[in-house]
Amino acid sequence: MYWVLGSSVIFSALLMIPKMDVTTTGPGVLATKKGTITMVSETNVKIDDKDFAVNPKVEKPIENSIFPTRNSWQEVVVSQNQVVKKKELLAKGITHIRFDANMWVYLVLVILIGISWGIGKAAVYKHIPEYFPTEVGVVGGMVGMIGGLGGFFGPIIFGYLLTSTGIWSSSWVFILLFSLVCLIWMHRTVTKIMNEKQPDLSKEMERK
């Protein structure tokens, strides 16, 4: 179950990254001295006799990329013969991040998290006779009922999350948080039981 919930956290963290096309501010070029702009080009700004390099925009291939792609460049915001002060902005920085969410990678991750949950379902039923040997029927029925409620309320919760956030991957954020809560809860429960029944083994487990 540690492996199952841990893998659920990892896979849902990867799946929650949404398809994006973001343009934001990047590192710019500042004047290190006061002076007059004597030359301006796409790759260089000159103040008196001092040159300042400018990073031009270079188009990068983004089709069929598995990982998010980042492209940074700088655009000159001053003109020739302009008087600038020290630390005045010469070229503003722009960073463009794009992620196309490759369908095949998404499919593999969904299959893997589904396999993990299937193993987790079997592991839960294996734990029932070990932790509740005298109440197997009752606990097994409760587990089945909770599983059914999860299948009923899950899509409803996902729909509300989509409506409130406008992000399709918000359902995976919910699964990530839910898996993390279950992992912490399970660890605390197991540790408590071990402390009560086998304190020495519990201490060894905590060290690992």
N, C-alpha and C positions, 0 to 999 in steps of 0.2 A: 504493500500500500504506500510505503514511502516512495518507492520508484514510480508508482502510478500517479500519485498526486504531484510529485516533483516534475515528472514529464508533462503533466497537464499544465502546470504553471509555465514551463518553458515553451511548449507548443502554442499555448494561448497568447503568450507574450509576443511570439513571432507573428501569429495570425492577427493580432489586434492592430498592427501597423497598417494604417489606411492607405489607399491609393491617393497620392498627393502630387501637387504641383505648386510649390511654395517659392516665392521670391521675397527675400528679406535683405536687410542691411548687412554688409560685410565690412572687412577692414579697409579703411581709406588711406589716402596719402595726405599728410599734414606738412605744412611749411616749417622748416627748422630755423628759418631766419626771416627777417623783414626785408622786403625788396620789391622789385618790379618784374613782372612776367615778361621775359624776352623771347620765349619760344613755347609754342603749344603744339603737341601732336598726340596721336592715339597712344603712343608708347612712352612719351616723355614730356615733362614740364620743366622749364628752365627759369630759375629766378636769378637774375643777374648772370653770374658765371657758374652757378651751382645747378646740377641736373637732379631731377627727381623721376625715378622710373615709375611708369604706370603700367599695370597689368591689363592688356587688352582682352576683349572678349574672344574666346575661341570656342567654336561649336564642338560639342562632344556627342558621339553616337549614344542614343538612349533607347533604341529599339531593342526589344527582347532582352533587356537587362534584368538580371535576377535580383540584384541588390539596388538600393537607392543610389542615384547618381547625383553628384554635386558639382556645380560649376561656379567659379568665382571670377569676377573681373572688376575693373575700376573704370569709371567714366569721369573725364575731366569736367570740372565745374567752374573753371576760371578762364579768362581770355587774355590774349596778348596785350601788353602794355598796362595791365591791371596792377595796381599796387596792393600787395598783400601783407598782412601782419604775421608775426611769428605764431605758429600753431594754427593758422587758418587752413581750412580744408581746400586742398587743390584738386583732389579726385575722390569722388565718393565710391565706396565699395558696395558691390552687389553680389549676393549669393543666391543661386537658384538650385533648389533641391526638387528632384522629380523621382517618383516611384510608381511604376506602372502595375505593380502587383501581378507578377507572372502567374498565370492560371495553373500551370503544371506544378509549380512549387506550392501553391495554395492547396492543390488537390492532394499532393503527397503529405503535407502537414495535417490536413483534415483526416486522411486515412490513418495516419500514425496516432493522432489523438483519439480517434475512434477505437483503434486496437487497444490503446492504453486503457480507455474507459471500460472496454469489454473485459480485460484482465482484472481491472479493479472491481467490476461487478462480481466476478467469480471469487475474488479474494474476500469480498465482504461476506459472502455466504460461507466461505471457509472459516471465517473468524467466529461466526455465530455459535457453533457447538463448542468452540474453545473458550469463549468468554461467558456464554450463557448456556451451559450444558443441560440445565433443567427447564429452560424456556425456549427451546429451539423453534417450536411452532409459532409461538407468539411473536418472538423477535423476527423470525423469517417473514411472517405476515406483515409486520410493521415496515420492514425494509422494502418489501414489494409495494406496499401502499405509498411510501415516501417516494419510491422510484416512479410510480405512476403519477403522483402529484407533480414531480419535477418535469415530466414530459408534458403535463397539462399547463402548468404555470410558466414554464420556460419560454415558449414562444410569445406569450402575453407580455412577459417582462421585456423580452427583446424588442417587441413592437413599441412599448412605451419608451425604452431607451433610444430607439431610432427617432421617434417623434420629438423627444425632448432635446437630443443632442444633434440630430441631423447627420450622424456618422454611422455608416453601415457596420463598421467594425466594433461598435460599442458593445455588442453582445459578447465579443471575445474579451473585452475589458472586464465585463461582469464575470465571465467564467474564470478569468485569471484571479480576480479578487476572491471569488467563491472557493476556488481550488486552494488558494493560499490560506484562507480561514480554516478550511477542512484539514489541511496539512498541519497547521499549528494546533488545532483542537485535538487531532488524533495523537500528536506527539505528547501533548500535556496529559491526555487520558491514559495513554500507554505508560508514560512515566509514573503517573499516580498509581496505576495498578501494580507496576513493577516495584515501586517503593513499599507497597503494602505487603506483597507476597515474596519478592526476591530482591531485597535492597542491594545486595552485593552486585547482582547482575545489572540492576538499574544504574548503578554508578559507573560500571564498565561501559554501558550503552551510551551514557551521557558523555563520556570521554571520547568516544568514537564520533 
